[in-house]
Amino acid sequence: MSRRIHNPMSRWPWLRGRPPGPERALPAVVWLAFVVFPVVDALTNHGAPAEHWLAVWAALMFVATYIGLLLLLWGPHDDPRRVALLGVLAVIAIVLTVADHRGWGFLFTYVAACVAVSVPSRVAFTAVVATTALAVGCSLLGGASAGTAIGYGASTIGVGLLMVLLGDLRMRNRELSEARAELARVAIVHERERFARDLHDLLGHSLSVIAIKAELAGRLLPNRPADAASEVADVEQVARQALREVRQAVSGYRRPTLEGELEGARMALSAAGIDAAFERAPVTLDPEIEAVLAWAVREGATNVIRHSGARHCRVRVRADEADAGVEVVDDGAGAGATDAASNGDAGNGIAGLRERAERLRGRIEAGCVADGSGFRLAVSVPTTGDRP
């Protein structure tokens, strides 16, 4: 049974950092309603024919340029057409404001808005202030009163700074969306790693037992078929148990018990011909602590069987008011086991066990015993205090 891991980036493509399409700019076209009235006024004005039609065509060109610039605002930031259209927009606003005397100074509010979202954010404020100064100066040159010119300047800087703030907010939202997408990706990766560790820990032990018992059954089959059949029955039992554990892991409900892992380790070590001694403290532990100690018993027994070549092994489970722990010590090739762990053969299990212990503020020790005659794995977890 497979479970599909939902990836939020597949539902919302813009989480991957791709900018929105041109349709996001269409609401800004509503601003053009305020440009239509001066165009209508220019069409109905009965001044000199040459000036009349020049003003009409300039106003229409301003509208067309503004629309074209809006459609480019959400494209690449280095698009040269944006700078060109922005320059054309500013030139038309300057010419109409200075040459015509019907109050075109408000066009600089559109210029300021486009400047605010077109230039880099670090210079947007300066660009808006410069556009405001241009609006006031051109209005005065065009014959507007000081009050009218200041009014055009106030509207220009107000709209421009508003667009600067909106642009900065849009950038922050995009960064936040990208961060959320990255967190989702990292969470998926961590979940896959956790699942891989669980499968490694589950199947590594079970498959080692199956291999040992199958080899033993093969040796017993010619002369002791009854004993061989018993070993084959054990292989079937272990295989079925491994299948149940894998299904539980896939469903997310797998939590090993200390008693079950001790019994499994006893059977596996016995099948491998290793004399094992077990010490178990008769205490009841928190389920999370018990699960970590159970994984430690499983990992320790698996390493003894697969890497140590030991003849004797001691598994000790202790607990007191401060902490609880598991210690697995063998008399095998301690250096060889250490090399296997460092080369990655047993390292995945040790790494997964260390992560489980550290999640409960525990610690793990793995290495040769003091005289170099064996290998020791010890895991301890505090039983008091707050846990994450």
Phi, psi and omega in degrees: 000130180246147178243130180278124178274120183289131177247111184298339181290338179283338181273322180241095184301331183291348175293340180277005176097001179285129183293153178298161182281177182299339182296338177293339181272348186297325178302333181291342179294341177303330179302335184294344177299329180282345177272336184296321184297314176297327177295317178297320179296322179293324180290325184269357180285138183253042177280200178300136184303317183297310180296324180301307184286331174295319178295320179297311182294324178295318179296317178296322178293323177298315179298314181296318179295319180297316178297315179299321180292322178300319182290342180263351186295331183264008177271198179300142183289338182262018180292117183295339181293332179295314179296319180296313180293324177296321177295318178297318180299315180293320180296316180297317179298319179296313183297313181296319183292321183278318188274326182258151187245035180247026173075058178269009183297336181293345179299338180292342174295323176292319178298315180298319179297316180291322177298318184299325183259359181258323183273162177303148185299332182291340181243006185296317182298314179298320180295321179293319178297319179296319178296323178296315178299322178295321180296315180295314182296315181292325178295318178295320177295329181281358177100007179285154177288165180298320179297317179296317180298318179294323177298317176298320179295319180296315179294323180295310182290327178297310180294319181298313180293325176300317179291328175298314179296317179295321178296319178295321178296319178297320179295318179296319178296322178294318178297320178296319178296319178295322178294319178295321178295321179293320177297320178297319179295317180295321178298320178296317179298316179297320179295320178295320178295319178298317180295321178296319178297317180298317179296320178299313182292323180290308187281330181301313180292310184297317181292327175296317178296317180298316180297317181294314182291324177295320177296318178296319178298322178297323179287327182278341189301316184295317188253336183227069184298329180294315178294324178297320179296323177296318178295321178297322177297321176296321177300316179298318181296316180295320180296318179294320178296319178298321179296319178296319181295321178295318178297320178294322179295318178297323180280350177084015184251005186285121171217106185292154177255149182295318181297317180295321180288325176297319178294319178295320178295320178299316180293317182293316180294322178296318179296330179277000179077025181255126178284115186242137175245136184239135173235126185231120177286127183281071180229157176261128185249158172302139183305323180292318178295317180299322180296318179296316179294325177295317176298324179295318177298315180297313182295318179298314179296319179298317180294321178299317182290318189272331192237339193272323189068027185281160174252336181227150181211145177233127178244120185235126176248121182237160177199141174215195184289337184267313183206173177227151183202169177231138177228127178239117183233135177232170181251027183270203181280089183301317180296322179295321177294322178295319178297319179298319179294318182289335179275359175100352182293308175260356187295328180297317179294316179297318179297316178296321178294321179296319179295320179296318181292316182293334178296333177254021180062031176267183179220161182224141176233130180217123180169182181293151173290171188304317183270005177075014184263009180186189183234145183228130174239123181228132178231132177226143182226131179293142180258358179236164179088166180286143176244152180297000000 
